[in-house]
Amino acid sequence: MTELTHFDDSGASRMVDVGDKPVTERIARAEAVVHMRPETLATIRDRGLAKGDVFEVARIAGIMATRRTSDLIPLCHPLPLDGARVDFEILDAQSVRIEATVNVRARTGVEMEAMTAVSVAALTVYDMCKSIDREMSIAGIRLLEKSGGKSGHFLREPVSS
């Protein structure tokens, strides 16, 4: 098993020193799925919520979250991100898949930024729609892809309709 890099030899927590790593292009994609009642998804799709366009507000929240990841996740390096994108796909009458893609030229990856983006976007969907559907659930927050760096390329298939 690979050693956990956020602990030193004595078991104390530490931020990993990435100073000697080369700067490379790093990209990460993550997803989450929000399940809701069909009426809720119809209201979102038809932009019928008084609070505004749910997907656009959640998109902005997810993108903003990428920039705050190091404030939320202990020992996560602050990164000067080059780009962040959050997209929505309606899977069926009651499920929405959220996908985030984040990229940077840096010494460490952006997996946590991508997963934070989908998490916050999903929570924003919940927050905006909780008045009409408290039974919504968020599932399947996971890394889909990462590239760049020593550990190489990782890829898995997204949830599909």
C-alpha positions as CSV (number, residue, x, y, z in Angstrom):
1,M,0.0,0.0,0.0
2,T,1.2,3.5,-0.8
3,E,2.2,5.6,2.2
4,L,-0.1,8.5,3.2
5,T,1.8,11.7,2.2
6,H,0.1,14.1,4.6
7,F,1.9,12.5,7.7
8,D,5.5,12.7,8.5
9,D,7.5,9.7,9.9
10,S,6.3,10.3,13.4
11,G,2.6,10.5,12.3
12,A,2.3,14.3,12.6
13,S,0.2,16.0,10.0
14,R,2.0,18.1,7.4
15,M,1.4,19.9,4.1
16,V,3.3,18.0,1.5
17,D,6.3,19.8,0.2
18,V,5.9,20.1,-3.6
19,G,8.7,22.5,-4.1
20,D,10.9,20.1,-6.0
21,K,8.1,18.8,-8.3
22,P,8.1,20.0,-11.9
23,V,5.3,22.4,-13.0
24,T,3.1,20.5,-15.4
25,E,-0.4,20.9,-16.9
26,R,-2.8,19.2,-14.5
27,I,-6.5,18.5,-15.2
28,A,-9.2,16.9,-13.0
29,R,-12.8,16.0,-13.7
30,A,-15.3,15.0,-11.0
31,E,-19.0,14.3,-10.9
32,A,-22.0,14.2,-8.5
33,V,-25.6,13.2,-9.0
34,V,-28.6,15.0,-7.4
35,H,-31.8,12.9,-7.2
36,M,-35.1,14.7,-6.7
37,R,-38.8,14.4,-7.4
38,P,-39.8,14.7,-11.1
39,E,-41.8,17.8,-10.3
40,T,-38.7,19.4,-8.8
41,L,-36.6,18.7,-11.9
42,A,-39.4,20.0,-14.2
43,T,-39.5,23.2,-12.2
44,I,-35.7,23.6,-12.5
45,R,-35.7,22.8,-16.2
46,D,-38.6,25.3,-16.8
47,R,-36.8,28.0,-14.7
48,G,-39.9,28.2,-12.6
49,L,-38.3,28.8,-9.2
50,A,-38.6,32.3,-7.8
51,K,-35.0,32.2,-6.6
52,G,-33.7,32.2,-10.2
53,D,-32.0,29.8,-12.6
54,V,-30.9,27.0,-10.4
55,F,-28.3,25.6,-12.7
56,E,-26.7,29.0,-13.3
57,V,-26.5,29.8,-9.6
58,A,-25.1,26.3,-8.9
59,R,-22.6,26.7,-11.7
60,I,-21.3,29.9,-10.3
61,A,-21.2,28.4,-6.7
62,G,-19.2,25.4,-8.0
63,I,-16.7,27.6,-9.9
64,M,-16.3,29.9,-6.8
65,A,-15.8,26.8,-4.6
66,T,-12.7,25.7,-6.7
67,R,-10.9,28.9,-5.6
68,R,-11.7,28.3,-1.9
69,T,-10.8,24.6,-1.7
70,S,-7.6,25.2,0.3
71,D,-9.7,27.1,2.8
72,L,-12.0,24.2,3.2
73,I,-9.7,21.1,3.0
74,P,-6.9,21.0,5.6
75,L,-3.4,20.6,4.0
76,C,-4.6,21.4,0.5
77,H,-2.3,23.7,-1.4
78,P,-3.8,27.0,-2.6
79,L,-3.5,27.0,-6.4
80,P,-3.6,29.7,-9.1
81,L,-6.2,28.0,-11.2
82,D,-6.2,28.5,-15.0
83,G,-9.8,27.4,-15.6
84,A,-12.9,25.8,-14.0
85,R,-16.0,24.6,-15.6
86,V,-19.3,23.2,-14.2
87,D,-21.8,21.5,-16.4
88,F,-25.2,19.9,-15.8
89,E,-26.8,16.9,-17.6
90,I,-30.3,15.7,-16.9
91,L,-30.1,11.9,-16.7
92,D,-33.7,11.1,-16.4
93,A,-36.9,12.5,-14.9
94,Q,-35.5,12.8,-11.5
95,S,-31.7,12.9,-11.7
96,V,-29.1,15.5,-12.6
97,R,-25.4,14.8,-13.1
98,I,-23.0,17.6,-12.3
99,E,-19.5,17.5,-13.8
100,A,-16.6,19.9,-13.0
101,T,-13.4,20.2,-14.9
102,V,-10.5,22.2,-13.4
103,N,-7.1,22.9,-14.8
104,V,-3.8,24.4,-13.7
105,R,-0.1,24.5,-14.5
106,A,1.3,23.7,-11.1
107,R,3.3,21.3,-9.0
108,T,0.3,19.5,-7.5
109,G,-3.1,18.4,-8.9
110,V,-6.6,19.8,-8.8
111,E,-8.6,16.7,-7.9
112,M,-9.9,18.3,-4.7
113,E,-10.9,21.4,-6.5
114,A,-13.0,19.4,-9.0
115,M,-14.6,17.4,-6.3
116,T,-15.3,20.5,-4.2
117,A,-16.9,22.2,-7.2
118,V,-19.4,19.3,-7.8
119,S,-20.1,19.1,-4.1
120,V,-20.9,22.8,-3.7
121,A,-22.9,22.9,-6.9
122,A,-25.0,20.0,-5.7
123,L,-25.5,21.6,-2.3
124,T,-26.6,24.8,-4.1
125,V,-29.2,22.9,-6.1
126,Y,-30.4,21.4,-2.8
127,D,-30.5,24.8,-1.1
128,M,-32.4,26.5,-3.9
129,C,-35.0,23.7,-4.1
130,K,-35.4,22.6,-0.5
131,S,-38.6,24.6,-0.1
132,I,-40.3,22.3,-2.7
133,D,-38.4,19.0,-2.2
134,R,-36.7,18.2,1.1
135,E,-36.2,14.6,-0.1
136,M,-33.5,15.4,-2.6
137,S,-30.3,13.5,-2.2
138,I,-26.7,13.9,-3.4
139,A,-24.8,10.8,-4.5
140,G,-21.8,9.6,-6.3
141,I,-19.3,12.4,-5.6
142,R,-16.2,11.0,-7.3
143,L,-13.2,11.7,-9.4
144,L,-13.6,10.8,-13.1
145,E,-10.2,11.8,-14.4
146,K,-6.9,13.3,-13.5
147,S,-3.9,13.9,-15.6
148,G,-0.4,15.4,-15.0
149,G,2.1,14.7,-12.3
150,K,4.0,11.6,-11.2
151,S,1.1,9.3,-10.7
152,G,0.0,9.6,-14.3
153,H,-3.4,9.5,-15.9
154,F,-6.5,8.2,-14.1
155,L,-9.8,7.7,-16.0
156,R,-13.2,6.2,-15.2
157,E,-16.6,6.3,-17.0
158,P,-19.1,8.9,-15.8
159,V,-22.7,8.0,-14.7
160,S,-24.8,7.9,-17.8
161,S,-28.5,8.1,-18.5
